[in-house]
Amino acid sequence: MRLIIGAMAAALVTVLAVPAYSQQTGAIPKASMQAPPDKDKKNEKTPEQKKAEDKAYKDAIGRIPDQKFDPWRTVR
């Protein structure tokens, strides 16, 4: 009986560990690890764009109400 329980326990551990093997990959191709050459050009912004983004951010932050959050508000 101990042999059967031991075999079942070993099988259970093996079955639970098998899906982890499917997530391991082999060697990653070097081409996929390199950044595209256009990436640097996309991140460059003009000063006008930076000012517009900053203004939009400050406007959005200003619209957030200054209220203290009360998670028990509806329970009381």
C-alpha positions in Angstrom: 0.0 0.0 0.0 2.9 2.4 0.8 4.3 1.7 -2.6 1.1 2.7 -4.3 0.8 5.9 -2.3 4.4 6.7 -3.0 4.0 6.1 -6.7 0.8 8.3 -6.7 2.6 11.1 -4.9 5.6 10.9 -7.3 3.1 11.0 -10.3 1.3 14.0 -8.8 4.5 16.0 -8.3 5.6 15.1 -11.9 2.3 16.2 -13.4 2.4 19.5 -11.6 6.0 20.2 -12.7 5.5 19.3 -16.4 3.7 22.6 -17.4 6.7 24.6 -16.1 8.9 22.9 -18.7 6.7 24.2 -21.5 7.5 27.8 -20.6 11.3 27.4 -20.9 12.6 28.3 -24.3 15.8 27.4 -25.9 18.3 29.9 -27.2 16.9 33.3 -28.0 17.9 34.6 -31.4 20.1 37.6 -31.2 18.1 39.4 -33.9 15.0 39.6 -31.6 17.1 41.1 -28.7 18.3 44.1 -30.7 16.4 47.3 -30.6 14.9 48.5 -33.9 16.9 51.4 -35.4 13.9 53.7 -35.5 13.4 53.5 -31.8 15.7 56.4 -31.0 13.9 58.6 -33.5 10.5 57.9 -32.1 11.5 59.1 -28.6 12.8 62.5 -29.7 10.3 65.2 -29.0 10.4 68.9 -29.8 10.2 71.4 -26.9 6.7 72.4 -28.1 5.6 68.7 -27.7 7.1 68.5 -24.3 5.4 71.7 -23.2 2.1 70.5 -24.5 2.4 67.1 -22.7 3.4 68.9 -19.5 0.4 71.2 -19.7 -2.0 68.4 -20.4 -0.6 66.4 -17.4 -1.0 69.4 -15.1 -4.5 70.0 -16.3 -5.4 66.4 -15.7 -3.9 66.4 -12.3 -5.9 69.6 -11.5 -9.2 67.9 -12.4 -8.7 65.3 -9.7 -10.9 66.2 -6.7 -9.1 66.8 -3.4 -11.2 64.4 -1.4 -10.1 61.9 1.2 -10.9 58.4 0.1 -13.3 56.6 2.5 -13.7 52.9 1.6 -16.3 52.5 4.4 -18.5 55.3 3.1 -21.4 53.0 2.0 -21.2 50.7 5.0 -22.0 53.3 7.6 
